[in-house]
Amino acid sequence: MKTDIQGRKDIELLVNTFYDKVLKDKKLAYIFADLAALNFSYHLPVMYDFWENIILRTGAYKGNPMHLHRHLHHLTPLNEGHFRQWNKLFVLTIDKLFEGNNASVTIERALSISAILREQVLANRKN
């Protein structure tokens, strides 16, 4: 039986499982592994803090995701398909692992954040 997202351990499971999917995905893997050349030993704890803050309101994250996504967009043009695929993998990951109020809120917030990033990043492309 699935449970709700309750704490840091659940968030780490979510983030690790999600990035496993991303790194195997034909549309997204090159962005994270090649272009961003992420150091996952650094990046994953940052993402744990980010999602812990988004889900549990801990205040743990200090960063600027918009700046990072704009930088990635300058390295390679991001498009609607990239954002749709990210959304799909994120929702599939949540649905596979969790159920409950926090899981539902996480999906809502993730899709909202993705929409804002997409709008801002793709708007920059046109300017």
N, C-alpha and C positions, 0 to 999 in steps of 0.2 A: 504494500500500500504506500502511495506517495504521501509525503507530508508537505507542509508549507515551508517557505524560507524563514528560518528562525534566527539565524546568527551567522557569524563569520565563516564557520565551517561549511555551511550551506552555500554561502556566496562563493567561497573558494571552489567548491564542487561545480557550481554554475559556470564560473569564469573558465576554469580548466576544461570543462567539457565543451563549452562554446568554442574556445580557441582550438581545441582538437579538431572540431568540425571545420572551422575557418581555414586551418592550415591544410586541410584535405580538399578544399573547395576550389574548383578551377577558376571561378570568377574572382575570388578574394585572396587566395593564398599568396599570390605574387605581391600584392599590395603590402601585406603584413610581413612576409618573410624577406622579400627582395627589396622593394622600394623603401619601406620604413626601416628595414633591417633591424627589427626589434630584438633587443636583448631581453628575452622572456624572463630571465631571473630578476630583471629590474621592472619590466612592464607588467607582469602578472600581479605583483603586490600593489602596484598603482591602481590596476583595475579592480582588485579586491576593495581597496579604499573607495574608489569611485562608486562601485555598486553598493557597498555597505552604506555609503552616504545617501545614495539615491533611494535605497530600500528602507533602511533603518534610521536615516537622518542622524548619523553619527558626527558629521562634520569632519570626517577623517580625510577627505580628498581636498587637496589644494592643487589646482591645475586649471588649464584652459583648453578644453577639448576642441573648441572652435578654431583656435590657432593651429593646433596639430592637423586638423582635417583640411584647413586651407593650405597648409604646407604640403600635405600629401597630394592635394589637387594640383599644385604647381609642379609636382614631380611627374604625375600622370593624371590626365583628366578623369575625374570621377564622374559617374553618370547615374541615372535613375536605376539602372540594372544593378549596380554595386550596392546601392542602398536597399533595394528590394531584396537582394540575396542576403544581406546582413540581417535584415528584419526577419526573413524566413528562418534562417538558421538560429537566430536568438529565440524566436517564439517556439520553434521545434525543441530546442534545448530545455527551455522552461517547462513545456508541456510533457517532455519525457521524464523530467526529474521531480517536478513539484506540482502541488495543487493547493489552492487556498487563497486567502485574501492577499497576502504579500506576493504570491506568484502572479495573481491577476494585476495587482498594482504595478509590479515590475514590468510586465508586458506593456501596460498602458504608458508608463513613463519612458520605457525604451523606445517605443514607437514615436512618442512625442519628441524625444531628444533627437532621434534619427530624422524626423521630419524637419526640425529646426536646422540641424546641420545640413541636410540636403538642400533646403531652401537657400540658406546663406552661402554654401559652397558653390552651388550651381548658379546662383545669382551673380557671384563674383566672376564666373566664367564668361558671362554675357557682357560684363562691363570692361 
